[in-house]
Amino acid sequence: MIIQGLKIALESLWANKMRSFLSMLGIVIGVGAVIAIVSVGSGSTESVTSNISELGSNMITISPRIMRGRFGQMSGVSSQDKFTVELANYMEEFCPSVSRVISTKQISGLFIYDDVNVNANLVGTEPYFREINNYQIGQGRFINDQDNQKRNQVIVLGSELATDLFENDNPVGQKVKVNYQGRIFMFQVVGVMKEKGGSMAGNLDNQAYIPLTIAMDRMTNSNYISSYIAQATSSQKAPQAVKELENFMVKFLDDEDQEQFRIMSQDELLDTVSSVTNTMSMMLGGIAAISLLVGGIGIMNIMLVSVTERTREIGIRKALGARNKNILFQFLMESLSLSSLGGIAGIGFGWIAAYFLSQYGNWPFVISGLSVILAFGFALFIGIFFGLYPAMKAAQMNPVDALRYE
Amino acid sequence: MKNRTIRVENLKKNYYLGKMKVEALRGISFEIDSGEFVSIMGPSGSGKSTLMHIIGCLDYPTGGKYYLVGEDVTKLDDNQLAIFRNQKIGFVFQQFNLLPRATNLKNVELPLIYAGITNARKREEIARKALEEVGLGDRIAHRPNEISGGQRQRVAIARALVNHPSIILADEPTGNLDSKTGLDIMKIIQKLYEEGNTIVLVTHEPEIARYARRIIHLKDGLIEQDEVVA
């Protein structure tokens, strides 16, 4: 009965090829849009997420907040003077989900080489800075433990800064002067990093890296660092690590409102990204749903025309013994065939569109099975929903009137 | 009691054209026995089409009783009426009323489909036999628009016979045919009568009506005369 019905339905759709095609188009576009949008959404999210992960593995930064002056109180009475190198060790000790904490001291100075001078940031740090940032060496080496212990005046340049200063010369082995607050420091270039781009710590490429001890003891003569970079034991543990660090800092600084420090993690960044992509997906999904709805109305319209046109056929069938449910089934089968053919074409169309978009946007080509099933299921639902009224109209026709219809 | 195929008692049918009430049938009673050949005659507006629709189980009467092979048709619902049309009645229409896109074979198969015969090969065989009986064994794969009017009406007759109905209801079967082809069709109907089928023929042409053994004349919704033809 179902195969028979399907055959009859397809035959009558075939008899009106152009009309059937046009009424299918709405469903084709709707289903195609759903599939393409979901694919683009998950593909671009995947690429952004992997970009964020490349920024560093499970990185959390803890930095002091500069306090506002209120009621005539001096501004700048901040917790900055509590951020010591030793504190990093305590964090490691008291936060089980944190595997490593390193300190950085950020200052800025004027770099001088030959007749070129460039203003840039200097980051005094520890060797692990490289690993935690997933930062690759281009040439030479990074700061090592010996540099820190022996207070070697060595410097590693970010790729951009290296080109700015040296242009085509090889920087490794050269000497560079840094003017920091009127004093001149001489550094030997021991390495140049690969290009990295953005990171949670800003653009790494236009900075230079020196041993923490040089920045603290020789240059600033200060006991307090600029910020800590902590690493969670795993990405799953990152939220837990953030909590532990928060608790630790709240207790340590006696700062319930977290006014004196700020913790930022990659997760927060990922959350922001995923909330943005979710909003986008929902918006585009809404458009796709509207397109499906319009497609459904198109099908209903065509089915109503078809029912009116075939009034006589309905009359003949009824005279020969077709029951109301036979007629209902026949027309429902037709709208269902329309929408499911449209759905299949839409899947193909969406697939191709998603492929070309992924090539164009340079993200991975992903088709989720769920989106295919969902879009196709929705198309079938629309076929039934919008086919039901015309089919009922056909089924309830009075046979005498239907037979008389010219 | 004799085996009455059709028994109609005080049948009435009113309908409305806009706000105007039309009394199409105003109380009609007659009986038709199994194996009879009856013509229903009358001018247009006499109520013969309305009567045919009710006898054909296509419509309900407003009042009165209609028994078809002993069953009170006025008490049946839409669904049961459809089954009755399928099983008890074979229609032959003036307009042939074939499905233009289906082949002759498929057209004849239709009543079998609605009778619930799901075996396609069996359906085909029955339909082919019916077409052979009306002399169209070589036209089964043609479509109605590829054959002549007389052949179309023969396809319709094959379709009417295919479920072995209790009555064959022919509504102006020669109305759309030239007189020679019309004669051919009447010969087939005559033959069906001789084979023992019950035939009700609705017409306004006296020459056609005279093929029957009995003529019921209708006028203004009432029986004017119920004559037996010699």
Chai-1 contact restraints between the chains, C-beta under 6 A:
chainA,res_idxA,chainB,res_idxB,connection_type,confidence,min_distance_angstrom,max_distance_angstrom,comment,restraint_id
A,A15,B,R101,contact,1.0,0.0,6.0,A-B,restraint_1
A,I316,B,N97,contact,1.0,0.0,6.0,A-B,restraint_2
A,A319,B,F91,contact,1.0,0.0,6.0,A-B,restraint_3
A,L320,B,L110,contact,1.0,0.0,6.0,A-B,restraint_4
A,L320,B,P111,contact,1.0,0.0,6.0,A-B,restraint_5
A,G321,B,A82,contact,1.0,0.0,6.0,A-B,restraint_6
A,G321,B,R85,contact,1.0,0.0,6.0,A-B,restraint_7
A,G321,B,N86,contact,1.0,0.0,6.0,A-B,restraint_8
A,G321,B,P111,contact,1.0,0.0,6.0,A-B,restraint_9
A,G321,B,Y114,contact,1.0,0.0,6.0,A-B,restraint_10
A,A322,B,Y114,contact,1.0,0.0,6.0,A-B,restraint_11
A,R323,B,N79,contact,1.0,0.0,6.0,A-B,restraint_12
A,R323,B,A82,contact,1.0,0.0,6.0,A-B,restraint_13
A,P399,B,L58,contact,1.0,0.0,6.0,A-B,restraint_14
A,V400,B,H53,contact,1.0,0.0,6.0,A-B,restraint_15
A,V400,B,L58,contact,1.0,0.0,6.0,A-B,restraint_16
A,V400,B,D59,contact,1.0,0.0,6.0,A-B,restraint_17
